Amino acid sequence: MGGHAERSHSTLSPSNAYQWMACTPSVILGSQFPDTSSKAAEEGTLAHELAELKLRNYFYTTEFGKRKMNAEIKKLRGNEIWADEMMGYTDDYLDYVKSVALNFAVSPHVDIERRVDLRTYIPNLPDEASASGSADCILVGGGVIHVIDFKYGKSPDGRVDADHNPQMMLYALGAYEAYRILYEIHTVRMSIVQPRLPDGISEWECSLEDLLKFGEVVKDRAALAIQGVGDFVPGPKTCRYCRARGRCRARAEKNVELAFKVKDDPALLTFEEMGKYLKDGQDVAKWLKDIEASALEACLSGKEIPGWKAVAGRATRDWTDMDAAFARLEEAGIRTEVLWERKPLTLAQVEKIIGKKEFAANVGEFVTKKNGKPALVEDSDKRPAITNKISAAEAFKEETDHE
């Protein structure tokens, strides 16, 4: 239980399966660069540990009762990145897992943070840890394997779809290998729960036969990835978490070609061309940021990037002792009310402090929801399209209003 941050990441892990299955040379290429973390990743790790505690308390109450759970949660609260809103979001995840379990005809077998062995599909790696992964929650029973993954990201760009998701399918393959002797399996279900996003639940189902066909594809792609051979396939999804994304030549050549492509066409782009450029060039801006970050890191480590150098950013000021400074100002005759600003908390801040349920029960009637600023997204996005085009019904209504 716990220890999410210390768990080893396999060479060809389920979590980066999209990358190494699509761009087989990328993992070996990126292995020469350090695996860095971020605040968002650390928050995700903490939230996963909290979610695990709640699942264990619900499904294994005898071994892991409420007192033990609360003691462990108290430890997590001591982390400097703890946020009280994690309690609500992990409750949402728990509620979903409970609903899935209750929908089984009989009580399913439940595994939490199960380490699944993938050596059947990713062979020839030096140890078991190099061909395995930890599934957040696996439920088995009635001929069904249901794999559930909890994701704590809040960026719409980080929305993950369960449909043919290679990470989830690898977890399912590992679960099948673990349970095939004990259970008859015919159906595989996968769910991704992202409670910080609206409509953050994605579900998909396939037959065991289709899952095993995917397993054969995994073997072929893994064989190439282990050797670091095959074709480079740079793109927004494959490059997003690749360690070599700032130095990869294939990505650079593709994006330079896209950025400077010139044709002898009319002065204005057609709508069809706009759509194609947006689709083809969506990685260009991200690539420039990644190569800038790599160049800065090189300069700071003493390397020379011709034409560029690292400099100190804009300086900022802060109090060494704000209380002492304010006391001195008040002694000098500055009124206290001049030094302090009183303003109400935002709606989101109030909801975060008192919790979603209490917020809705007490002040929900005073909240109105306004549409956000229009944004351009790919047509695969589940949100309905909007337009400023006036419908025939609206135009007719306007005419009658003037009669």
Secondary structure, 3 states (H helix, E strand, C coil): CCCHHHCCCCCCCHHHHHHHHHCCCHHHHHCCCCCCCCHHHHHHHHHHHHHHHHHHHHHCCCCCCHHHHHHHHHHHHCCCCCCCHHHHHHHHHHHHHHHHHHCCCCCCEEEEEEEEECCCCCCCCCCHHHHEEEEEEEEEECCEEEEEEECCCCCHHHCCCCCCCHHHHHHHHHHHHHHCCCCCCCEEEEEEECCCCCCCEEEEEEEHHHHHHHHHHHHHHHHHHHHCCCCCCCCHHHHCCCCCCCCCHHHHHHHHHHHCCCCCCCCCCCHHHHHHHHHHCCCHHHHHHHHHHHHHHHHHCCCCECCECCCCCCCCCCCCCHHHHHHHHHHCCCCHHHHCCCCCCCHHHHHHHHCHHHHHHHHHHHCCCCCCCCCCCCCCCCCCCCCCCCCHHHHHHHHHHHC
